[in-house]
Each structure stands twice: as structure tokens, then as C-alpha cells.
């Protein structure tokens, strides 16, 4: 199982839209769209879990692709420096 970071999403993006988009490349095991606690709108990024070969196919097929008027940023999740130990 691989976790993907999806960035550069518009504020109006929904989980169902993302699931439909990524399901073209395989089974979406989990999806978490990061939203503003007050407005409920997308903060511009989220995470999806897929099997390894499906995740690689999704990255090559969707990274840079136009989605809701913005080019998607899709890649494997990487740990940010200074975020460990929380």
C-alpha cells in the first residue's frame, strides 16, 4: 500500500471527484481531503492510498494534468522535516 500526496486542488474539490479520477488507475483504498474546519472547503491538498503499481500509474497519468482549472501535483507522500515525534 502506498500513500500519495495530491496538491494544488481548488477549494471546491470534493472527495467523490478525486475518488472518481483516481479510480481510473485502480482501487482507492482510502482518501482524505484536508478541509478548513470552519468553512469545510478544501485546503488545496489531500492523501490517497492505493496499491504500489496502481499508485505509480496514477502518478504518471495525473501529475501535471489539469483538474478544475489547475495542474495537479501527484507524488508519493514524503515526511516533512521537523514533523516527527508529534
C-alpha positions as CSV (number, residue, x, y, z in Angstrom):
1,X,0.0,0.0,0.0
2,X,1.4,3.4,-1.0
3,X,0.2,6.8,0.2
4,X,0.0,9.6,-2.4
5,X,0.0,13.3,-1.8
6,X,-2.3,15.3,-4.1
7,X,-1.7,19.0,-4.2
8,X,-2.8,22.2,-6.0
9,X,-6.5,21.4,-5.6
10,X,-9.2,24.0,-5.9
11,X,-11.2,25.0,-2.8
12,X,-14.3,23.4,-4.4
13,X,-12.8,19.9,-4.8
14,X,-14.8,17.1,-3.3
15,X,-13.7,13.6,-2.2
16,X,-16.1,12.0,-4.7
17,X,-14.4,13.9,-7.6
18,X,-11.0,12.7,-6.5
19,X,-12.1,9.2,-6.0
20,X,-13.6,9.0,-9.5
21,X,-10.4,10.5,-11.0
22,X,-8.0,8.1,-9.2
23,X,-10.2,5.0,-9.6
24,X,-9.3,5.1,-13.3
25,X,-5.9,3.8,-12.3
26,X,-7.0,1.2,-9.7
27,X,-8.8,0.8,-6.4
28,X,-8.7,3.7,-4.0
29,X,-8.2,2.1,-0.5
30,X,-8.5,5.4,1.4
31,X,-8.9,9.1,0.7
32,X,-8.5,12.1,3.0
33,X,-9.2,15.6,1.7
34,X,-7.8,18.2,4.0
35,X,-10.5,20.8,4.7
36,X,-10.9,24.0,6.6
37,X,-12.6,23.3,10.0
38,X,-14.8,26.4,9.7
39,X,-15.8,26.6,6.0
40,X,-15.5,22.9,5.1
41,X,-13.7,23.9,1.9
42,X,-10.7,22.0,0.6
43,X,-7.3,23.5,1.8
44,X,-5.7,22.5,-1.5
45,X,-4.3,19.1,-0.8
46,X,-5.2,15.6,0.3
47,X,-3.9,12.0,0.5
48,X,-4.9,8.8,-1.2
49,X,-3.8,5.2,-0.6
50,X,-3.5,2.7,-3.4
51,X,-1.6,-0.5,-4.2
52,X,2.0,0.2,-5.4
53,X,1.7,-0.4,-9.1
54,X,-1.7,1.4,-9.2
55,X,-0.2,4.4,-7.3
56,X,2.7,4.6,-9.8
57,X,0.3,4.5,-12.7
58,X,-1.8,7.3,-11.1
59,X,1.3,9.5,-10.6
60,X,2.4,9.1,-14.2
61,X,-1.1,9.6,-15.5
62,X,-2.2,12.5,-13.3
63,X,0.8,14.6,-12.2
64,X,0.5,17.9,-14.1
65,X,-2.9,17.1,-15.5
66,X,-5.5,19.9,-15.5
67,X,-8.2,19.3,-12.8
68,X,-10.8,22.0,-12.1
69,X,-8.6,24.6,-13.8
70,X,-5.3,23.8,-12.0
71,X,-2.4,21.4,-12.7
72,X,-2.5,18.6,-10.2
73,X,0.6,17.7,-8.2
74,X,0.7,14.0,-7.5
75,X,3.5,12.0,-5.9
76,X,4.4,9.7,-3.1
77,X,4.0,11.1,0.4
78,X,7.3,12.3,1.9
79,X,7.9,13.0,5.6
80,X,8.4,16.7,6.3
81,X,11.5,17.7,8.4
82,X,10.6,18.6,11.9
83,X,7.3,16.8,11.9
84,X,8.5,13.6,13.6
85,X,7.7,12.9,17.2
86,X,4.3,14.6,17.3
